[in-house]
Amino acid sequence: MVYRQGWGDLAEHLAQSFKRGDPVILCGRLGEDHWMRSGQRVSSMVLHLHCAGHDLTRQRALHQGSN
């Protein structure tokens, strides 16, 4: 599993634009996060997002410009 991270305006726009199960396309930098849990070093792959969009091969989307 790869976790996703988005911050600031991108995170707000993602929350407002997508719902669970929506087909999406994510772009970003793949990295690895490390931390300690119960004295053990653990790690996880993470995609640091810089953009995202609806996957238009599987659905239609209507753009509502910002005001």
Residue pairs with C-beta under 8 A, 6 or more apart in sequence:
1 44
1 45
2 30
2 45
2 46
2 47
3 33
3 44
3 45
3 46
3 47
4 26
4 28
4 46
4 47
4 49
5 46
5 47
5 48
5 49
6 14
6 49
6 52
10 49
10 50
10 51
10 52
14 49
14 52
17 54
18 24
18 52
18 54
22 54
22 59
23 54
23 55
23 57
23 58
23 59
24 52
24 53
24 54
24 55
25 52
25 53
25 54
25 55
26 47
26 49
26 51
26 52
27 49
27 50
27 51
27 52
28 47
28 48
28 49
28 50
28 51
29 47
29 48
29 50
30 45
30 46
30 47
30 48
31 45
31 46
31 47
31 48
32 43
32 44
32 45
32 46
33 43
33 44
33 46
34 41
34 42
34 43
35 41
35 42
35 43
36 42
54 61
